[in-house]
Amino acid sequence: MLLGRDSMDTKFETIEARITSMLPQLQSECGILQRIVYKNKNQHRRSSYFQRLLKVRRDLRLLQSANLEDLVTSCLLVIKGDKPSLKRRKCDGEKYNFMERLIGAARLLTEMVEPILKAASYPSATAIL
């Protein structure tokens, strides 16, 4: 039984490392998308694929405002079973419940899937036709 526990711990550690390494990559790709939208806003603003890119950009901004990095680290701590420090922070009136923030981030991610796929496939579909 102990052997299975060690295997599960190593799998969790690799998953944790992959997730934490993807967060900075998401930030850099968000910056690239911001730059693409900024450079091409006037020229392509009426195109349907560009409208989808604008929706993805808006959703990414909302995801960043949800502080995704804190959500992920908190989730990983809970899954791992580590207790967070007992140091109490000042609680703002604007701070929302952790579960509500997590659900909101999950909804944003599910809303982003369709526009991303459609925006990515649109230019390649016209090139084939």
N, C-alpha and C positions, 0 to 999 in steps of 0.2 A: 504494500500500500504506500509506503514511503517513496518508492521509486516513481510511482505515478504522480505523487505530489511534486517531486523535483522536476519531472518532465513538464508538468503544468506551470510551475514557476518559471522555467526557462522560456516556455512559449509566451507567457504573459510578459516577460521582460523584453522579448523580441518585438512583440506587438506594441508595447509601451514605447520602445525605442523608435519604431517606425512611425508611430503617431506623432511623437514629439519632434521627430526630424521633418515631418511633413508640414508642420505649422509654419515654420519660416519660409518654406517653399510656397505655401499658399499666400503668404504676405507678398513675396516677390512677384508671383503671378498676378496678384491683384494690382500691384503697381504697374505691371506691363499692360494689363487691361485698361487701367486708368489712362495710361499714355496713348494707347491705341484710340480710345474714345475721344480723348482731347484733340488728337491730330486729325481725326476724320469726321468730326461732328458735323461740320457744315456740308461736306461733300455727300455723306451717306445717310443723313438723318431721316430720310423718308423710306429707306430700304427696310424690308421686314427683318432681315437678319441683323441689321444694326439696331433696330428697336429691341430685339431680343438681347443683344449685347448690353444695351442700356439697362434692361431689366436685371440682367445678371450683375451688372455693376452696382445697381441700387441694392440688390439683395446682399452682395458682398459687403457693402458699407454697413447695412443693418447687422450682418453677422459680426463684423468687427466691433460694432457698438455693443454687442452682447458680451464682449470680452471672451471670445472662444477659448483662448489659452487658459484662462482661469477655470472655465467649465471643464475642459479636458483634464487638467491636473487634479481638480477636485474629484472627478469621476474615477480617475485612475487610483487615487488614494482610497476611495471607497471600495473599489473592486479589489484592490490589493489587501485591504483590511487594516491599513495604517490609520491611526487616529490623527486627525489634524491637531496642530498645537492649540493649547487652551488659551492662548493669548487672545483677548477679546479686542475686536476692532470697534471703532465708532460705527454705528449703524445709521446710514443716511436714510432719509425718507424715500429716496429714489431707488434704493436697493430692493430688488425683487427676490422672491423666493427662488432658491436654487433649482427646484424642480420646474418651476414656471419658465425660468431662463433656459433650461435644458430642452423643454418641450418647444419653446419658441425657436431655438436654434435648429432643432430637428425639423420643424415645419419649414423654416427657411431653406434648409438643405433640400427637402423634398420638392419645394417649389422651384428651386434652381435647376433641377435635373432636366426638365423638358426644354426650357429655353436654351440651355447650354448645348444640348444635343441638336436642336433645330438650327441654332446659329452656326454650329460647327459643320453640319451637313449641308446647309444651303449653298454655299459657294461651290462645293465639290459637285453637287447635283447639277448645277447649271453648267459646269465645265463639261460634264458627260453629255448633256443634251446638245 
